[in-house]
């Protein structure tokens, strides 16, 4: 990641991110998520290392929900 890209990144603690308000449409699906790219990665790491971090679950659920509901960028050809 370049310095320019790094400056555009919002830095948050786990607590700050987990406590953020989410759009109502995301909040409606958060508790229904049990998979997705971030949660699947968390599960895989737990399987391989025996480490599970409970406080990451709501964070990964929010990230997966945000990915699942975001607008896809236009394809430039």
PDB file of N, CA, C and O in Angstrom:
ATOM      1  N   UNK A   1       0.854  -1.175   0.000  1.00  0.00           N
ATOM      2  CA  UNK A   1       0.000   0.000   0.000  1.00  0.00           C
ATOM      3  C   UNK A   1       0.896   1.233   0.000  1.00  0.00           C
ATOM      4  O   UNK A   1       1.815   1.338   0.812  1.00  0.00           O
ATOM      5  N   UNK A   2       0.630   2.160  -0.906  1.00  0.00           N
ATOM      6  CA  UNK A   2       1.450   3.368  -0.985  1.00  0.00           C
ATOM      7  C   UNK A   2       1.104   4.329   0.151  1.00  0.00           C
ATOM      8  O   UNK A   2       0.090   4.164   0.830  1.00  0.00           O
ATOM      9  N   UNK A   3       1.960   5.334   0.349  1.00  0.00           N
ATOM     10  CA  UNK A   3       1.705   6.347   1.377  1.00  0.00           C
ATOM     11  C   UNK A   3       0.409   7.100   1.099  1.00  0.00           C
ATOM     12  O   UNK A   3      -0.323   7.438   2.029  1.00  0.00           O
ATOM     13  N   UNK A   4       0.123   7.362  -0.170  1.00  0.00           N
ATOM     14  CA  UNK A   4      -1.112   8.066  -0.535  1.00  0.00           C
ATOM     15  C   UNK A   4      -2.315   7.227  -0.149  1.00  0.00           C
ATOM     16  O   UNK A   4      -3.269   7.744   0.433  1.00  0.00           O
ATOM     17  N   UNK A   5      -2.285   5.930  -0.467  1.00  0.00           N
ATOM     18  CA  UNK A   5      -3.386   5.041  -0.108  1.00  0.00           C
ATOM     19  C   UNK A   5      -3.508   4.938   1.412  1.00  0.00           C
ATOM     20  O   UNK A   5      -4.620   4.925   1.940  1.00  0.00           O
ATOM     21  N   UNK A   6      -2.394   4.866   2.112  1.00  0.00           N
ATOM     22  CA  UNK A   6      -2.396   4.719   3.563  1.00  0.00           C
ATOM     23  C   UNK A   6      -3.045   5.925   4.239  1.00  0.00           C
ATOM     24  O   UNK A   6      -3.713   5.770   5.261  1.00  0.00           O
ATOM     25  N   UNK A   7      -2.857   7.122   3.684  1.00  0.00           N
ATOM     26  CA  UNK A   7      -3.449   8.331   4.259  1.00  0.00           C
ATOM     27  C   UNK A   7      -4.962   8.328   4.154  1.00  0.00           C
ATOM     28  O   UNK A   7      -5.628   8.970   4.966  1.00  0.00           O
ATOM     29  N   UNK A   8      -5.527   7.624   3.179  1.00  0.00           N
ATOM     30  CA  UNK A   8      -6.968   7.573   2.978  1.00  0.00           C
ATOM     31  C   UNK A   8      -7.639   6.528   3.865  1.00  0.00           C
ATOM     32  O   UNK A   8      -8.867   6.470   3.924  1.00  0.00           O
ATOM     33  N   UNK A   9      -6.869   5.719   4.542  1.00  0.00           N
ATOM     34  CA  UNK A   9      -7.405   4.642   5.369  1.00  0.00           C
ATOM     35  C   UNK A   9      -7.763   5.182   6.742  1.00  0.00           C
ATOM     36  O   UNK A   9      -6.963   5.865   7.380  1.00  0.00           O
ATOM     37  N   UNK A  10      -8.967   4.872   7.189  1.00  0.00           N
ATOM     38  CA  UNK A  10      -9.387   5.271   8.527  1.00  0.00           C
ATOM     39  C   UNK A  10      -8.899   4.218   9.510  1.00  0.00           C
ATOM     40  O   UNK A  10      -9.214   3.037   9.362  1.00  0.00           O
ATOM     41  N   UNK A  11      -8.142   4.629  10.499  1.00  0.00           N
ATOM     42  CA  UNK A  11      -7.603   3.691  11.479  1.00  0.00           C
ATOM     43  C   UNK A  11      -8.517   3.655  12.694  1.00  0.00           C
ATOM     44  O   UNK A  11      -8.820   4.688  13.292  1.00  0.00           O
ATOM     45  N   UNK A  12      -8.957   2.437  13.053  1.00  0.00           N
ATOM     46  CA  UNK A  12      -9.862   2.244  14.176  1.00  0.00           C
ATOM     47  C   UNK A  12      -9.367   1.104  15.046  1.00  0.00           C
ATOM     48  O   UNK A  12      -8.685   0.197  14.569  1.00  0.00           O
ATOM     49  N   UNK A  13      -9.710   1.153  16.310  1.00  0.00           N
ATOM     50  CA  UNK A  13      -9.471  -0.004  17.173  1.00  0.00           C
ATOM     51  C   UNK A  13     -10.611  -0.993  16.943  1.00  0.00           C
ATOM     52  O   UNK A  13     -11.624  -0.650  16.334  1.00  0.00           O
ATOM     53  N   UNK A  14     -10.444  -2.215  17.431  1.00  0.00           N
ATOM     54  CA  UNK A  14     -11.527  -3.203  17.333  1.00  0.00           C
ATOM     55  C   UNK A  14     -12.786  -2.687  18.009  1.00  0.00           C
ATOM     56  O   UNK A  14     -13.882  -2.821  17.463  1.00  0.00           O
ATOM     57  N   UNK A  15     -12.645  -2.101  19.182  1.00  0.00           N
ATOM     58  CA  UNK A  15     -13.807  -1.571  19.904  1.00  0.00           C
ATOM     59  C   UNK A  15     -14.501  -0.467  19.116  1.00  0.00           C
ATOM     60  O   UNK A  15     -15.729  -0.437  19.032  1.00  0.00           O
ATOM     61  N   UNK A  16     -13.721   0.436  18.542  1.00  0.00           N
ATOM     62  CA  UNK A  16     -14.315   1.527  17.764  1.00  0.00           C
ATOM     63  C   UNK A  16     -15.097   0.992  16.573  1.00  0.00           C
ATOM     64  O   UNK A  16     -16.202   1.452  16.285  1.00  0.00           O
ATOM     65  N   UNK A  17     -14.515   0.016  15.886  1.00  0.00           N
ATOM     66  CA  UNK A  17     -15.193  -0.542  14.714  1.00  0.00           C
ATOM     67  C   UNK A  17     -16.446  -1.314  15.118  1.00  0.00           C
ATOM     68  O   UNK A  17     -17.501  -1.154  14.505  1.00  0.00           O
ATOM     69  N   UNK A  18     -16.333  -2.141  16.138  1.00  0.00           N
ATOM     70  CA  UNK A  18     -17.466  -2.952  16.577  1.00  0.00           C
ATOM     71  C   UNK A  18     -18.630  -2.096  17.070  1.00  0.00           C
ATOM     72  O   UNK A  18     -19.788  -2.497  16.954  1.00  0.00           O
ATOM     73  N   UNK A  19     -18.328  -0.920  17.620  1.00  0.00           N
ATOM     74  CA  UNK A  19     -19.372  -0.053  18.164  1.00  0.00           C
ATOM     75  C   UNK A  19     -19.970   0.893  17.127  1.00  0.00           C
ATOM     76  O   UNK A  19     -20.940   1.592  17.418  1.00  0.00           O
ATOM     77  N   UNK A  20     -19.412   0.922  15.938  1.00  0.00           N
ATOM     78  CA  UNK A  20     -19.919   1.819  14.896  1.00  0.00           C
ATOM     79  C   UNK A  20     -21.350   1.463  14.525  1.00  0.00           C
ATOM     80  O   UNK A  20     -21.732   0.294  14.479  1.00  0.00           O
ATOM     81  N   UNK A  21     -22.116   2.493  14.267  1.00  0.00           N
ATOM     82  CA  UNK A  21     -23.460   2.268  13.748  1.00  0.00           C
ATOM     83  C   UNK A  21     -23.330   1.756  12.321  1.00  0.00           C
ATOM     84  O   UNK A  21     -22.448   2.174  11.571  1.00  0.00           O
ATOM     85  N   UNK A  22     -24.214   0.854  11.967  1.00  0.00           N
ATOM     86  CA  UNK A  22     -24.231   0.363  10.599  1.00  0.00           C
ATOM     87  C   UNK A  22     -25.571   0.720   9.972  1.00  0.00           C
ATOM     88  O   UNK A  22     -26.551   0.965  10.675  1.00  0.00           O
ATOM     89  N   UNK A  23     -25.605   0.749   8.677  1.00  0.00           N
ATOM     90  CA  UNK A  23     -26.847   1.048   7.970  1.00  0.00           C
ATOM     91  C   UNK A  23     -27.906   0.022   8.372  1.00  0.00           C
ATOM     92  O   UNK A  23     -27.579  -1.144   8.594  1.00  0.00           O
ATOM     93  N   UNK A  24     -29.157   0.437   8.466  1.00  0.00           N
ATOM     94  CA  UNK A  24     -30.217  -0.495   8.892  1.00  0.00           C
ATOM     95  C   UNK A  24     -30.275  -1.775   8.076  1.00  0.00           C
ATOM     96  O   UNK A  24     -30.546  -2.844   8.622  1.00  0.00           O
ATOM     97  N   UNK A  25     -30.021  -1.680   6.760  1.00  0.00           N
ATOM     98  CA  UNK A  25     -30.073  -2.888   5.939  1.00  0.00           C
ATOM     99  C   UNK A  25     -28.941  -3.855   6.288  1.00  0.00           C
ATOM    100  O   UNK A  25     -29.100  -5.066   6.136  1.00  0.00           O
ATOM    101  N   UNK A  26     -27.803  -3.336   6.753  1.00  0.00           N
ATOM    102  CA  UNK A  26     -26.716  -4.213   7.197  1.00  0.00           C
ATOM    103  C   UNK A  26     -27.037  -4.805   8.562  1.00  0.00           C
ATOM    104  O   UNK A  26     -26.810  -5.992   8.800  1.00  0.00           O
ATOM    105  N   UNK A  27     -27.563  -3.982   9.449  1.00  0.00           N
ATOM    106  CA  UNK A  27     -27.891  -4.463  10.791  1.00  0.00           C
ATOM    107  C   UNK A  27     -28.888  -5.607  10.731  1.00  0.00           C
ATOM    108  O   UNK A  27     -28.833  -6.520  11.556  1.00  0.00           O
ATOM    109  N   UNK A  28     -29.791  -5.571   9.772  1.00  0.00           N
ATOM    110  CA  UNK A  28     -30.813  -6.610   9.653  1.00  0.00           C
ATOM    111  C   UNK A  28     -30.231  -7.979   9.303  1.00  0.00           C
ATOM    112  O   UNK A  28     -30.833  -9.006   9.618  1.00  0.00           O
ATOM    113  N   UNK A  29     -29.068  -8.002   8.655  1.00  0.00           N
ATOM    114  CA  UNK A  29     -28.501  -9.289   8.246  1.00  0.00           C
ATOM    115  C   UNK A  29     -27.305  -9.730   9.084  1.00  0.00           C
ATOM    116  O   UNK A  29     -26.844 -10.861   8.932  1.00  0.00           O
ATOM    117  N   UNK A  30     -26.794  -8.876   9.957  1.00  0.00           N
ATOM    118  CA  UNK A  30     -25.563  -9.213  10.693  1.00  0.00           C
ATOM    119  C   UNK A  30     -25.666 -10.530  11.457  1.00  0.00           C
ATOM    120  O   UNK A  30     -24.754 -11.353  11.383  1.00  0.00           O
ATOM    121  N   UNK A  31     -26.741 -10.741  12.176  1.00  0.00           N
ATOM    122  CA  UNK A  31     -26.856 -11.958  12.980  1.00  0.00           C
ATOM    123  C   UNK A  31     -27.151 -13.197  12.152  1.00  0.00           C
ATOM    124  O   UNK A  31     -27.103 -14.312  12.672  1.00  0.00           O
ATOM    125  N   UNK A  32     -27.454 -13.021  10.882  1.00  0.00           N
ATOM    126  CA  UNK A  32     -27.727 -14.162  10.015  1.00  0.00           C
ATOM    127  C   UNK A  32     -26.463 -14.681   9.337  1.00  0.00           C
ATOM    128  O   UNK A  32     -26.475 -15.754   8.733  1.00  0.00           O
ATOM    129  N   UNK A  33     -25.375 -13.923   9.434  1.00  0.00           N
ATOM    130  CA  UNK A  33     -24.142 -14.311   8.756  1.00  0.00           C
ATOM    131  C   UNK A  33     -23.384 -15.359   9.545  1.00  0.00           C
ATOM    132  O   UNK A  33     -23.163 -15.203  10.746  1.00  0.00           O
ATOM    133  N   UNK A  34     -22.996 -16.401   8.886  1.00  0.00           N
ATOM    134  CA  UNK A  34     -22.154 -17.402   9.528  1.00  0.00           C
ATOM    135  C   UNK A  34     -21.067 -17.876   8.572  1.00  0.00           C
ATOM    136  O   UNK A  34     -20.485 -18.945   8.753  1.00  0.00           O
ATOM    137  N   UNK A  35     -20.812 -17.091   7.588  1.00  0.00           N
ATOM    138  CA  UNK A  35     -19.775 -17.426   6.620  1.00  0.00           C
ATOM    139  C   UNK A  35     -19.296 -16.162   5.961  1.00  0.00           C
ATOM    140  O   UNK A  35     -19.516 -15.067   6.479  1.00  0.00           O
ATOM    141  N   UNK A  36     -18.657 -16.294   4.846  1.00  0.00           N
ATOM    142  CA  UNK A  36     -18.136 -15.125   4.153  1.00  0.00           C
ATOM    143  C   UNK A  36     -16.627 -15.104   4.233  1.00  0.00           C
ATOM    144  O   UNK A  36     -16.022 -15.907   4.944  1.00  0.00           O
ATOM    145  N   UNK A  37     -16.031 -14.207   3.520  1.00  0.00           N
ATOM    146  CA  UNK A  37     -14.582 -14.240   3.393  1.00  0.00           C
ATOM    147  C   UNK A  37     -13.851 -13.986   4.707  1.00  0.00           C
ATOM    148  O   UNK A  37     -12.905 -14.709   5.020  1.00  0.00           O
ATOM    149  N   UNK A  38     -14.253 -12.989   5.480  1.00  0.00           N
ATOM    150  CA  UNK A  38     -13.547 -12.711   6.730  1.00  0.00           C
ATOM    151  C   UNK A  38     -13.818 -13.794   7.779  1.00  0.00           C
ATOM    152  O   UNK A  38     -12.897 -14.262   8.450  1.00  0.00           O
ATOM    153  N   UNK A  39     -15.094 -14.189   7.913  1.00  0.00           N
ATOM    154  CA  UNK A  39     -15.414 -15.234   8.893  1.00  0.00           C
ATOM    155  C   UNK A  39     -14.797 -16.571   8.489  1.00  0.00           C
ATOM    156  O   UNK A  39     -14.341 -17.328   9.345  1.00  0.00           O
ATOM    157  N   UNK A  40     -14.782 -16.858   7.202  1.00  0.00           N
ATOM    158  CA  UNK A  40     -14.161 -18.109   6.750  1.00  0.00           C
ATOM    159  C   UNK A  40     -12.674 -18.115   7.058  1.00  0.00           C
ATOM    160  O   UNK A  40     -12.125 -19.147   7.441  1.00  0.00           O
ATOM    161  N   UNK A  41     -12.020 -16.981   6.896  1.00  0.00           N
ATOM    162  CA  UNK A  41     -10.605 -16.861   7.233  1.00  0.00           C
ATOM    163  C   UNK A  41     -10.406 -17.074   8.733  1.00  0.00           C
ATOM    164  O   UNK A  41      -9.484 -17.777   9.146  1.00  0.00           O
ATOM    165  N   UNK A  42     -11.263 -16.474   9.541  1.00  0.00           N
ATOM    166  CA  UNK A  42     -11.194 -16.615  10.998  1.00  0.00           C
ATOM    167  C   UNK A  42     -11.351 -18.085  11.395  1.00  0.00           C
ATOM    168  O   UNK A  42     -10.617 -18.588  12.245  1.00  0.00           O
ATOM    169  N   UNK A  43     -12.313 -18.763  10.771  1.00  0.00           N
ATOM    170  CA  UNK A  43     -12.543 -20.186  11.063  1.00  0.00           C
ATOM    171  C   UNK A  43     -11.344 -21.032  10.642  1.00  0.00           C
ATOM    172  O   UNK A  43     -10.942 -21.945  11.364  1.00  0.00           O
ATOM    173  N   UNK A  44     -10.773 -20.731   9.477  1.00  0.00           N
ATOM    174  CA  UNK A  44      -9.616 -21.476   8.991  1.00  0.00           C
ATOM    175  C   UNK A  44      -8.420 -21.304   9.919  1.00  0.00           C
ATOM    176  O   UNK A  44      -7.728 -22.272  10.236  1.00  0.00           O
ATOM    177  N   UNK A  45      -8.179 -20.074  10.350  1.00  0.00           N
ATOM    178  CA  UNK A  45      -7.073 -19.821  11.279  1.00  0.00           C
ATOM    179  C   UNK A  45      -7.316 -20.566  12.589  1.00  0.00           C
ATOM    180  O   UNK A  45      -6.386 -21.135  13.161  1.00  0.00           O
ATOM    181  N   UNK A  46      -8.559 -20.566  13.065  1.00  0.00           N
ATOM    182  CA  UNK A  46      -8.882 -21.281  14.303  1.00  0.00           C
ATOM    183  C   UNK A  46      -8.631 -22.778  14.144  1.00  0.00           C
ATOM    184  O   UNK A  46      -8.102 -23.421  15.050  1.00  0.00           O
ATOM    185  N   UNK A  47      -9.005 -23.322  13.010  1.00  0.00           N
ATOM    186  CA  UNK A  47      -8.791 -24.744  12.757  1.00  0.00           C
ATOM    187  C   UNK A  47      -7.306 -25.081  12.723  1.00  0.00           C
ATOM    188  O   UNK A  47      -6.883 -26.104  13.261  1.00  0.00           O
ATOM    189  N   UNK A  48      -6.522 -24.224  12.092  1.00  0.00           N
ATOM    190  CA  UNK A  48      -5.100 -24.504  11.918  1.00  0.00           C
ATOM    191  C   UNK A  48      -4.255 -24.169  13.140  1.00  0.00           C
ATOM    192  O   UNK A  48      -3.213 -24.786  13.361  1.00  0.00           O
ATOM    193  N   UNK A  49      -4.699 -23.192  13.940  1.00  0.00           N
ATOM    194  CA  UNK A  49      -3.865 -22.761  15.063  1.00  0.00           C
ATOM    195  C   UNK A  49      -4.472 -23.043  16.430  1.00  0.00           C
ATOM    196  O   UNK A  49      -3.770 -23.034  17.442  1.00  0.00           O
ATOM    197  N   UNK A  50      -5.783 -23.294  16.457  1.00  0.00           N
ATOM    198  CA  UNK A  50      -6.464 -23.478  17.731  1.00  0.00           C
ATOM    199  C   UNK A  50      -6.784 -22.158  18.421  1.00  0.00           C
ATOM    200  O   UNK A  50      -7.170 -22.149  19.590  1.00  0.00           O
ATOM    201  N   UNK A  51      -6.629 -21.040  17.708  1.00  0.00           N
ATOM    202  CA  UNK A  51      -6.884 -19.716  18.281  1.00  0.00           C
ATOM    203  C   UNK A  51      -8.179 -19.157  17.707  1.00  0.00           C
ATOM    204  O   UNK A  51      -8.352 -19.092  16.490  1.00  0.00           O
ATOM    205  N   UNK A  52      -9.080 -18.758  18.587  1.00  0.00           N
ATOM    206  CA  UNK A  52     -10.326 -18.106  18.197  1.00  0.00           C
ATOM    207  C   UNK A  52     -10.452 -16.839  19.025  1.00  0.00           C
ATOM    208  O   UNK A  52     -10.310 -16.886  20.247  1.00  0.00           O
ATOM    209  N   UNK A  53     -10.714 -15.711  18.383  1.00  0.00           N
ATOM    210  CA  UNK A  53     -10.811 -14.440  19.084  1.00  0.00           C
ATOM    211  C   UNK A  53     -12.255 -13.960  18.988  1.00  0.00           C
ATOM    212  O   UNK A  53     -12.692 -13.460  17.952  1.00  0.00           O
ATOM    213  N   UNK A  54     -12.991 -14.124  20.094  1.00  0.00           N
ATOM    214  CA  UNK A  54     -14.414 -13.794  20.098  1.00  0.00           C
ATOM    215  C   UNK A  54     -14.706 -12.360  19.697  1.00  0.00           C
ATOM    216  O   UNK A  54     -15.692 -12.107  19.004  1.00  0.00           O
ATOM    217  N   UNK A  55     -13.871 -11.409  20.116  1.00  0.00           N
ATOM    218  CA  UNK A  55     -14.179 -10.016  19.813  1.00  0.00           C
ATOM    219  C   UNK A  55     -14.045  -9.701  18.325  1.00  0.00           C
ATOM    220  O   UNK A  55     -14.499  -8.645  17.884  1.00  0.00           O
ATOM    221  N   UNK A  56     -13.435 -10.587  17.543  1.00  0.00           N
ATOM    222  CA  UNK A  56     -13.348 -10.360  16.102  1.00  0.00           C
ATOM    223  C   UNK A  56     -14.618 -10.776  15.364  1.00  0.00           C
ATOM    224  O   UNK A  56     -14.838 -10.338  14.235  1.00  0.00           O
ATOM    225  N   UNK A  57     -15.450 -11.604  15.973  1.00  0.00           N
ATOM    226  CA  UNK A  57     -16.648 -12.099  15.300  1.00  0.00           C
ATOM    227  C   UNK A  57     -17.555 -10.958  14.839  1.00  0.00           C
ATOM    228  O   UNK A  57     -17.898 -10.930  13.658  1.00  0.00           O
ATOM    229  N   UNK A  58     -17.968 -10.008  15.699  1.00  0.00           N
ATOM    230  CA  UNK A  58     -18.831  -8.942  15.189  1.00  0.00           C
ATOM    231  C   UNK A  58     -18.138  -8.053  14.167  1.00  0.00           C
ATOM    232  O   UNK A  58     -18.790  -7.512  13.273  1.00  0.00           O
ATOM    233  N   UNK A  59     -16.842  -7.900  14.288  1.00  0.00           N
ATOM    234  CA  UNK A  59     -16.093  -7.094  13.320  1.00  0.00           C
ATOM    235  C   UNK A  59     -16.114  -7.771  11.956  1.00  0.00           C
ATOM    236  O   UNK A  59     -16.400  -7.127  10.947  1.00  0.00           O
ATOM    237  N   UNK A  60     -15.811  -9.075  11.919  1.00  0.00           N
ATOM    238  CA  UNK A  60     -15.813  -9.797  10.647  1.00  0.00           C
ATOM    239  C   UNK A  60     -17.213  -9.885  10.060  1.00  0.00           C
ATOM    240  O   UNK A  60     -17.372  -9.840   8.840  1.00  0.00           O
ATOM    241  N   UNK A  61     -18.237 -10.009  10.912  1.00  0.00           N
ATOM    242  CA  UNK A  61     -19.609 -10.023  10.404  1.00  0.00           C
ATOM    243  C   UNK A  61     -19.932  -8.702   9.714  1.00  0.00           C
ATOM    244  O   UNK A  61     -20.548  -8.697   8.648  1.00  0.00           O
ATOM    245  N   UNK A  62     -19.526  -7.592  10.304  1.00  0.00           N
ATOM    246  CA  UNK A  62     -19.790  -6.290   9.697  1.00  0.00           C
ATOM    247  C   UNK A  62     -19.017  -6.128   8.391  1.00  0.00           C
ATOM    248  O   UNK A  62     -19.547  -5.603   7.411  1.00  0.00           O
ATOM    249  N   UNK A  63     -17.777  -6.576   8.381  1.00  0.00           N
ATOM    250  CA  UNK A  63     -16.989  -6.473   7.151  1.00  0.00           C
ATOM    251  C   UNK A  63     -17.590  -7.333   6.047  1.00  0.00           C
ATOM    252  O   UNK A  63     -17.685  -6.891   4.902  1.00  0.00           O
ATOM    253  N   UNK A  64     -17.999  -8.566   6.381  1.00  0.00           N
ATOM    254  CA  UNK A  64     -18.619  -9.440   5.383  1.00  0.00           C
ATOM    255  C   UNK A  64     -19.926  -8.842   4.873  1.00  0.00           C
ATOM    256  O   UNK A  64     -20.203  -8.891   3.675  1.00  0.00           O
ATOM    257  N   UNK A  65     -20.733  -8.278   5.777  1.00  0.00           N
ATOM    258  CA  UNK A  65     -21.994  -7.658   5.360  1.00  0.00           C
ATOM    259  C   UNK A  65     -21.733  -6.461   4.458  1.00  0.00           C
ATOM    260  O   UNK A  65     -22.437  -6.265   3.467  1.00  0.00           O
ATOM    261  N   UNK A  66     -20.735  -5.666   4.792  1.00  0.00           N
ATOM    262  CA  UNK A  66     -20.401  -4.506   3.969  1.00  0.00           C
ATOM    263  C   UNK A  66     -19.939  -4.939   2.584  1.00  0.00           C
ATOM    264  O   UNK A  66     -20.291  -4.309   1.586  1.00  0.00           O
ATOM    265  N   UNK A  67     -19.153  -6.013   2.518  1.00  0.00           N
ATOM    266  CA  UNK A  67     -18.701  -6.518   1.221  1.00  0.00           C
ATOM    267  C   UNK A  67     -19.861  -7.059   0.403  1.00  0.00           C
ATOM    268  O   UNK A  67     -19.928  -6.853  -0.809  1.00  0.00           O
ATOM    269  N   UNK A  68     -20.771  -7.751   1.070  1.00  0.00           N
ATOM    270  CA  UNK A  68     -21.885  -8.392   0.370  1.00  0.00           C
ATOM    271  C   UNK A  68     -22.882  -7.383  -0.174  1.00  0.00           C
ATOM    272  O   UNK A  68     -23.585  -7.679  -1.140  1.00  0.00           O
ATOM    273  N   UNK A  69     -22.961  -6.201   0.422  1.00  0.00           N
ATOM    274  CA  UNK A  69     -23.981  -5.244   0.016  1.00  0.00           C
ATOM    275  C   UNK A  69     -23.425  -4.023  -0.688  1.00  0.00           C
ATOM    276  O   UNK A  69     -24.179  -3.113  -1.030  1.00  0.00           O
ATOM    277  N   UNK A  70     -22.128  -3.985  -0.910  1.00  0.00           N
ATOM    278  CA  UNK A  70     -21.539  -2.800  -1.545  1.00  0.00           C
ATOM    279  C   UNK A  70     -21.786  -2.806  -3.047  1.00  0.00           C
ATOM    280  O   UNK A  70     -22.005  -3.852  -3.657  1.00  0.00           O
ATOM    281  N   UNK A  71     -21.745  -1.640  -3.609  1.00  0.00           N
ATOM    282  CA  UNK A  71     -21.866  -1.505  -5.054  1.00  0.00           C
ATOM    283  C   UNK A  71     -20.559  -1.957  -5.684  1.00  0.00           C
ATOM    284  O   UNK A  71     -19.477  -1.629  -5.198  1.00  0.00           O
ATOM    285  N   UNK A  72     -20.669  -2.697  -6.747  1.00  0.00           N
ATOM    286  CA  UNK A  72     -19.474  -3.124  -7.452  1.00  0.00           C
ATOM    287  C   UNK A  72     -19.006  -2.010  -8.373  1.00  0.00           C
ATOM    288  O   UNK A  72     -19.826  -1.323  -8.982  1.00  0.00           O
ATOM    289  N   UNK A  73     -17.701  -1.826  -8.482  1.00  0.00           N
ATOM    290  CA  UNK A  73     -17.197  -0.764  -9.375  1.00  0.00           C
ATOM    291  C   UNK A  73     -17.496  -1.108 -10.837  1.00  0.00           C
ATOM    292  O   UNK A  73     -17.571  -2.279 -11.211  1.00  0.00           O
ATOM    293  N   UNK A  74     -17.659  -0.100 -11.625  1.00  0.00           N
ATOM    294  CA  UNK A  74     -17.884  -0.309 -13.048  1.00  0.00           C
ATOM    295  C   UNK A  74     -16.650  -0.946 -13.665  1.00  0.00           C
ATOM    296  O   UNK A  74     -15.523  -0.610 -13.301  1.00  0.00           O
ATOM    297  N   UNK A  75     -16.858  -1.849 -14.581  1.00  0.00           N
ATOM    298  CA  UNK A  75     -15.752  -2.503 -15.260  1.00  0.00           C
ATOM    299  C   UNK A  75     -15.283  -1.594 -16.385  1.00  0.00           C
ATOM    300  O   UNK A  75     -16.058  -1.218 -17.265  1.00  0.00           O
ATOM    301  N   UNK A  76     -14.010  -1.249 -16.340  1.00  0.00           N
ATOM    302  CA  UNK A  76     -13.427  -0.404 -17.376  1.00  0.00           C
ATOM    303  C   UNK A  76     -12.695  -1.306 -18.351  1.00  0.00           C
ATOM    304  O   UNK A  76     -11.836  -2.100 -17.968  1.00  0.00           O
ATOM    305  N   UNK A  77     -13.046  -1.169 -19.599  1.00  0.00           N
ATOM    306  CA  UNK A  77     -12.406  -2.008 -20.622  1.00  0.00           C
ATOM    307  C   UNK A  77     -11.740  -1.160 -21.649  1.00  0.00           C
ATOM    308  O   UNK A  77     -11.146  -1.683 -22.592  1.00  0.00           O
TER     309      UNK A  77
END
